[in-house]
Amino acid sequence: MPSDQIVTLPTDLQLLSVTAEMFPFVKTGGLGDVAASLPTALRHHGVRTRTILPGYPAVMKALTQKVQAYVFHDMLGYRVTLWEGTAHGHHLYAIESSDLYDRAGGPYLGPDGRDWPDNDMRFAVLSRVAACIAQGCLANWQPDVVMTHDWQAGLVSAYLRYDNLPAPPVAHVIHNMAFQGLFPRDLLARIGLPDQAFSVDGVEFYGKLGYLKAGLQLADKLITVSPTYAEEIQTAENGMGLEGLLSTRANDLHGILNGIDLHDWNSLTDPAVIFPYAVGDIAGRRANKRVFQAEFGLPQDPNAMLLGIVSRLTRQKGVDILAEIAPRLFQANIQLAVVGVGDNDIMQAFRSLQLRYPRHLVCHLRYDEVLGHRLHSAVDASLIPSRFEPCGLTQLHALRYGSVPIAARVGGLTDTIVDANAAAIEEGVANGILFSPTQGDALYRAIRHAQRLYRQKSVWARLQRNGSLHDVSWHGKAAHYARLLLEMAGRAPARLIGEGEIAPRLSDVGIPLAPNTSFTRTARMPQSRPRNPGLGRTDLPRFGTSA
């Protein structure tokens, strides 16, 4: 089957995606990006996605062609309205509740930076409404499969299990094991779960009610956002106390890399890029570096390597060790641009450094999607010194725009970056630099190694070019998602486009190359997985009135 052919199945699989965030409405990290870009990619494989999320103000404002799909008069003690509509090309269900979601602040934190005190109920309601849709409460639509994301949607599997009614299978996607949604045991009755659910085989986790635990224990399939992370979370070091459960479910656990939307990340058409450039066009990147340096008060020194980091400023992301070694970097004529928001102590450390080293460091300590795009088009290298990283999207953005990633050897970073060791450089396959352990000295050595390669212009240009040509799209990854979802629904798909491929033809995604660009494909056979039979849809509960 030609790789440029889009497959439309005779009967498209209907998927309900349950998420607490989705770009561009609300985003705190990679979950928001994936929740938006994966449904688009799945369309090419006969999977039609409808996404349900809380009716935050930004969501309700963006929703068009909306109709009232259902009114829940008493949804765990709240009156909520389910709206159906479209926004930014997505088919959405938004849960409107003035008590739960109509407020200033972030999806999880208030303006004071603390967790919303009712997060337990906010995301229990999200899960309960999603479960009702899965069970068929809507008159005109029911999903074949449900996909739930992170702890905020983990209870969907619990509701479907303990309602003991026919329902479609659930795939739970693990974006970050560090966030588990733990709440007191006495919440159980209030969120509508029976006493029997509070057990080691249910939602109980060391005496607390675990929303993530519910998803990991009770979903039909588990997906992590990289193959390496699927292995790491089965160890005591990275399992966050759930490694035993995950090890027992190893046959149901699948690691599938994230991708990014190549239309959003296109250096020729991206409005954030000052000087548009084609894939592999190194000269175009130099112009963006010069104007970036000038605008932010950094010397326009072509010999100074410019590093960038776009990240949550937290210990998980390793930015605390970057702050520790920064003065040593500046002494070596290295410049640094920091974009992100996070822990107050880390942000204060960078503020202090900027006052001391204004000609070497520029900080933009808040979330800025546009500046993030621009930074990747300008910096020589992007830093990802994470202590753990389920997949990481920053390195994919960096590779796409020709910024060389310097990253910790963990999780999805290992799966997407080919380290610039002597052998990889000799073979011409390196596209970044990996280091371990995640400590200051190791990061410093990796950056100085990068600086030495940077001074070898032909070697550095090859690293940039290799990164630009590395397949960071959803092309083959979405095919693996689609196969798993189709098998869960009891279907037997033919080979899907992109399945087993790491690199598509760039013509497939409409991105022109700079002259003399070439690359090769590498095949990887999909794993064989057992099929789950489809389930019936009768005797469905009613929680309110459908429109």
N, C-alpha and C positions, 0 to 999 in steps of 0.2 A: 504493500500500500504506500503510495507516495507520501512523504512526510509533510507536504504542503497541502494535503487534503484534510478538510475538516469533517469529522465523522458525526453524523446525526443519527441516533438510533431510532428505529421505528416507534418505540415508546420510550421517551426520555425518562430517566430516573428522577424522581422528585425528592429533593433533599431539603430538610429544615436545619439551618445552622443557627445555633444558640450562642450568643456572645454578649459580653458586657461592654465591648467597645468596637468601633469600626471607623476607619478613616474614610472621609474627612470629618465626620461628625464629632467623634471623640476618640482620642488616642493617647495612651501613656507609654506604649512600647510596641514591640513587634506584633503582639496579638491584634492590635487595631489594623495594621497593614495587611496581615494575612487574612483576617476576616473580610477584608474588602477585595483583595486581589485573587484569592483562591476561587471564589465563585465564578469570577470572570473566566479564569483558566479552565474550570470544569465544564463550561459550556461547549468547549471544543470536543468534549468526550461524551456528549449526550447526557450530562447531569445538569439539571435545572435547579438552582438554589433559591430558596426564600429564607431570608435572615430575620430572626426575631431578636430585638434588643430593647432595653429600657427607653422610654420616651423622654430622654433628656431634652432640654430646651432646643439644642442645636438639631436634634433629630426631628422634633416636631416642626421646627421652622423649615427644614429642608424637604419634608415629605410633600409630594404632589400627587394629584389624582387620588387623594385618600378617601377611603370609605370606612365606615364603622363596621368592623368585621364581627365583633362580639362585645358584650358587656358582662363582666363578672360582678355580680352584686355583692358577693362576699368572698373575695379571694384572700384567704388567710387573714380575714379581718379588714380588708380594704376593698373599696369599690374601684375597679379599674376598667378602663376601656381599651380594647384592642383595635388599633387602626391598621389598615392595609393600604399601601401606596407604593410609590416609586421615588427614588432619589439617586442621582449620580449613576443611573443605569442599573440600580439594584432593586429587586422586588423585596419590600420590607414589611414586617409587622412591628409596630411600635406600641409598647405598653404605656398608656398614659395614666398617671396617677399624681395628683398634686401633692399627696402626702409622701410619696416615695422618691420621685425623680425630678420634680420641677423645683430646682434650687440652684443657686450659684455655687461654684466650686467644681471640683473634678468628679469623676465617676466613683471614686473610692474615698477621697479625702475632702474635707471641708476647707474653707478659705484659711483656717488656722493651721492647716497642714496635718490635722489629726483625722483618723478614720471616722467616717460617719457612724454614729452610735447605732443606727438601724441597718447597717449593711447586711446583717443576718436576714432581715425580712425583705430588704430590697432585692436580694438575689434569690431568696426562696420563692418570691413571687415570680421573678423571671423564669425560674425553673418549673414552677407549678403551671404557669400559663403555657409554656412550651410543651409540657407533658400533656396538657389537655388537647393541644393542637395535634400532637402525635397520636393521641387516642381517638381523634376524629370529631372534635367538638364543632369544627367548621363544616358548614353544609356543602361547600364546593371544592374542598381540597384537603388532602391528607398526605403526609410524606411517606415515601418508601423506606427511608433511612433518616435518622437524626444524627447530627454531628454537634457535639457539645465542646465548649472551649474553656479550659482551666476551671478553677474552683468555683467561679461564679455561676457556672452552669452544671456543676457536678451533681446536684440533686435531681436533675431530670431522670437519671437512671434509677434513683431510689424511688421516685414517685411511680415510675412505670413498673418497677419490680413489685412494690408492696400494694399497688392498686390491684394487682393480679388480674389484669384485663389484657386482652390481645393488643399488641402495640408493635410498631416497627422496631428493628434493632438500632442500637446506639453505638456510635464510635466516639470515644472521648479523646480529645486532642490535648496533650500536655505541652504547654508552652513554657512553663516554669514551675518546677516542683517546690520552689522556695515559698510560694504563696499558697497556703493550704485552706484558708477559710475555716478556722477552728472556733467553735462557740460552745457555751455551756450546755450540758446535757438537758437541762430543764426546758430548752427551746424545742425539744422534739415534738411535743403535742401542739405547740403553737404553729409550727410549720406543717402540721398535718401528716406526720409520720407515726406509725404504730410503735408500741413499745418494743416489739420484736425486731425493729430496724436497728435498735441500739445494741449491736453485738459486734463481735470481731469479724463476722462475715457480712456485716452491714456498714453502718455509718460511724460506728464507734472508733475512736482513735485516742488511746491513752486517756480514757475517761472523758473525752470531749466529743462533741459532734463535729465530724469532719466533712466539709462539703467536697473537697478534692478526694478524700478517701472514698466517698460514695461513688464518684465517677470511676475511680480506679478499681473498686471492688465489683461494681455492678454493671458497668457498660459491657457490651458484647465484644468490642474490640478497643484497643488502646493504640494511640498513635503519638509518637514523639516527633519533634520537628527536625531531627537528624538521626542517622544511624548510630553515631557514636554516643549521643545522649541516651538512646535506648539501652545501650550497654552500661553507661555510667550510672544510671538511676537504679540499677540492680545491685549496686555496691553500697556499703555502709557510708562511704565518703560522700556520695552524691544522692543517696536515696531518701534523705530527710526523714528517716524512720520508717519509710514505706518500702524499703528494698526487699524485704521478705515477701510481701504481697506481690510486688512486681516480678520477682523471680518465679513465683508460682504461676504467674500469668505470662510467662515468657513467650509461649506459643501464640498468645493473642496480642503481643506487643510488636508494633511495626514502626520502624524509623524511616521517615520520609522527609527529605530536605525541603526547606522552604524555598520559594522563588520570589522574584519581584516582578512588578509590571514594567515591561520594557517600554511601554508608551509613556508612562510617568517618568521613567528614568532613561531619557533619550537626550544625549548631549547636543544634538542638532536642533531639537525643538523645545527643550526645557527653557521656559522664560526666566528661570533663575540664573541661567548660565550667561554671563556677560558676552563672551566670545564663543558662539556655538562651534563645535568641532565634531568631526566624524570619528567613528570607532578606530582607534589606532593612530589618531592624529596627535602626535606629541607636541608639535609646534603650537597648535591651538591651546593646549593646556598651559604652555608657558605664558601666553598672553593673559590668561585668567589668573595665573599666579601673580604676575606683576601688578595687575589692577587690584587684586585682593590685598596685597602687601601695602600698596599705596593708600587704599581707603582706610585701612585699620592701623595705620601708623607704624608699620614694620618697614625696616630698610629694604629697598628693592635690590637686594644682593643676590645675584644668580647663583652664587656659591653657597648660600645659606639654605640648608634643607628645611623646608616648611612642613611641619607635622600638623595634623588636625585630629580632633576627637569630637564626635557627635554622640552623646550618650547621656543616660541617666547618671548623675554624679553620685554613685553609691559604692559601697565596698564590694558588692558583687561584681561591678564593672571594673574594679581594680584601679579606679582613678585616684585613690588615696596614695597608692605607690607611685603613680605618675607625679603627683604633687611633691612627693618626697625627693625624687631624683631630678626634678625640673632644673634646679640651679646648676647641676652638673651638665645637663644638656645645653643650657644657655652658654656656659663657658666654652662649649665645643662649637659655637656658632650655629646653633640649631634654633629655629623659630617654632612657636607652638600657638595654635588657635584652638580654643575650647568652646564648644557650644553645648549647652544642656543645663538641666536643673536637677537638684537632688538634695542630699543631706547638707544641713546648714554648716557643719564643721568643715566639710570638704569644699563647699563653695567659698567659705571664708578663707580657707587656705589658698585658693586660687586668686581671690581678691588681693590678698597680701602679696602674693608673688607678682601680680600684675603691677602693683605699686613699686616693687623693687626692680622689676625687669620690664619696663614699658616698651623697650625696643626688641624684646624677644617674645613677649607673651601678650595675646589679646584674648579676652574672655567675654562671652555673651551668655550670661548665666540665666537663661530661660529657654523654654522650648520654642524652636523656630524652624519649621519645616522648610521654608524657602532658603534660609541661610544654610541649612544642612545640605541641600542640593548644591548650593553655590560652593560651599567649602570643599566638597568632594571633587568639584571640577577644577579646583585651584591648588590644593595641597599636593606635595610630592608623595606623602605617605599618610595613611590613616591608622590610628592606634586603637586596638581592641584588647586591652590587658585584663580581660575578665578572669575572675577566679573560677567561675563556671559559666558556660554559655550554651543553652539548649540548642540553638541554631545560630542566631545572630543574623541581623540583616545589614548591619553597618558594613561588614566586609563585602557583602554582595553589592552594595551601593558603591563602595570604593573600587572594587574590581571593574564594575561596569563603566565607571568614569575615568579609569586609568590611574587611580591613586593606589599605590602599593600598600596592602595591609600588613601591619606588624601586629601580630596577635598571639595570645596565649594558646598553648597546645591543648585545648579542651573542647569538648562538645562538637558542635557544628563547625567551629573554626577549623578543626582538624579535617573535616570532610570537604571543605571548600577551598582550602589554601594549600598550594604546593610549595613547601619550604625551599628557600633559595640556598640550599647547601651546594657544595662543589659539584656533586653528581648531577643535581637537577639543573644547575646553571649550564653545565657542559652539554646536557641533553636538550637544553632549550625549553624546558617545561615549567620552570619555576614561575610563580606569580605573586609571591609574598614571602613573609618571614614569620616563622613560628618560634616561640620560646617557651621554656619551662625551667623551673617552677614559676608560678605567678608571684614573683618577688622582685624587689627593686633592682637588685644587681643584675638579675636575668633580663629584665626589661631594658636596663641601661645597655647591657652588652648587645642586645638585639638591635637597639636603635643605632649604636655605633657601627655595628655590622652593616646596617642599612646605609649609613652615611658613607661607608667605604665603597659600597656598591653604587651609591648615587654619584660618586666621583668618577666612576667608570661609565661614561655616558651611554655607550652601546649596550652594556649589560643592563643598566637601569631602564633604558628604552625598551629592551626586550621584556623585562618584567612588567612594565606598564602595558605593553602591547598584548602579552599573554593574558593579563588580567582583563583587558577590554574584550578579548575574544572568548573568555571562559563563559560557559553557559550558566547564567544566573537567573534565567527565566523560569517560568512554571512549566515549560514545555514538556519535559519528561516526567517531572514530579507529579503534575496533575494527572498524568496517565496512570501512575501507580495509585494515587488516591481513588481515581475512578474505578480501577479494577477492584480494589478492596471494597468500595461501596456497592458495586454491582454484585459482587459475590455475597456480601451481607444480605442483599435483597433477594438472593436466590437465583440470580441470573448468571449466565455464562457468556461473558463478553469475548468477542474476537480480540486480536491484538490491537491495542489502541495506539494512535499516532504518538510518537515520541517515547513509547515504552522501551526501556533498555538503552535509550540514547542519553548521552550527557550533553552533547552540543548539537543544536539545530543549525540548519543553514540560516545565516543572517537574513537572507532574502525572505525566509518564512515570516519574520517579524518586521520587515520593512525598514531595516536599519542599514544604511550604506556603509561600506568600509572605506577606509583610507587606502591608497594604492599599495599593492604588494602585500595584501593581507591574506593569510591562509590559515587553516586549522584542520584537525582531523576529528572524526567521531570515534568514540569508544563505546562498545556494547557491554551491557550488564543485564543478565537474564533476570526476569522477575521471579520472586519466590512463589512456590506453589502453596496455596492456602485452601483449607477446607471451606466449603460453602455452607451458609446458614439458610434454612428454609424460610420463605416468606411467611408472615403471620397474618391471621385473619383480622377483621375489623368489625366486631359486633359488640353489643352490650356496652356502649360507650357512656361514660359519665357525663353529666351536664352540670355546669357550674354557674350558668347564667342564661343569657338569651343571645342567640345569634342574630346578626343583622339580616 
